[in-house]
Structures are given as structure tokens and as C-alpha cells.
């Protein structure tokens, strides 16, 4: 798993590796782009891509239509023939919103950023929260990943 980002020190690589493992999506060469942006930039993206004219914390842009567990294996042939990388999509995180939410939820910026990145990553893997069952499944998986790495709620810095 490889992450392309403009703020590498903010992300914990193990979060993504653990998510791939727990969703049975461990395949060679998985890559994702994660960009940290301003409120103005994420608002513009939210409007142009989703028709919602407001600031949000995280957006995901998948390359494939995945269906959760094990589905990245179906896209192995889509890997770049030269680099062998399988780009699964992009995640955009609004850093000012992440900072505000970390304070609001009384935990570290590290926890909030890695939660948002994981949330976006799970969307790229086909998870969603359109109803109560999906929301419970997605958030339970996110908590399992973060807790396994000792990235917990209330972790103050």
C-alpha cells in the first residue's frame, strides 16, 4: 500500500494496511492519493462534484465501483503495467475542519486526521453510510482499525 500525499507526516500508514487486511482487500500495489486542502477548496469540490454548496471534512473519489470485502482482487488487471500500482482513488481532507473537529470531540489531531482518512478510504473500498445498518458496519470497522493501532477517542495532545 502506497499513499501519495501533500502531508505525509499526518498519516499513519498502518491504518490503511489494517483496513485492507480486515476487508480482505490485501492486493499488491494498492495506491491512494490523499490531499489536504482549505475550506474554500473543499467547498468548491463539494459543490462541483456533489452539488452541495458547503464545507465538509472529507471527500472520496473512487476509481472503481467496489463492493466491500475482497473486491480489489477483481481489479488487479487495472494496475499500471509499468509501475504495477493499482490506484483506487483519491481522498480530500479539509485540514481546518479536522482541527476544529479534533477540539470539538476532545481528541488529538492525529486521531481525527487518521479517522477522516480511514473514512474516505473505506468509501473507496465500497463502504457507505446511507442507512443505519451501513453506518454501523462502516463506523464499527473504522473503530476496530483505529483501536487496534491505539488511535483512540479522547486521546488528547
C-alpha positions, 0 to 999 in steps of 0.5 A: 500500500502506497499513499501519495500525499501533500502531508505525509507526516499526518498519516499513519500508514498502518491504518490503511494496511489494517483496513485492507487486511480486515476487508480482505482487500490485501492486493499488491500495489494498492495506491491512494492519493490523499490531499489536504486542502482549505475550506474554500477548496473543499467547498468548491469540490463539494459543490462541483462534484456533489452539488452541495454548496458547503464545507465538509471534512472529507471527500472520496473519489473512487476509481472503481465501483467496489463492493466491500470485502475482497473486491480489489482482487477483481481489479488487479488487471487495472494496475499500471503495467509499468509501475504495477500500482493499482490506484483506487482513488483519491481522498480530500481532507479539509485540514481546518475542519479536522482541527476544529473537529479534533477540539470539538470531540476532545481528541488529538489531531492525529486521531481525527486526521487518521479517522477522516482518512480511514473514512474516505478510504473505506468509501473507496473500498465500497463502504457507505453510510446511507442507512443505519445498518451501513453506518454501523458496519462502516463506523464499527470497522473504522473503530476496530482499525483505529483501536487496534493501532491505539488511535483512540477517542479522547486521546488528547495532545 
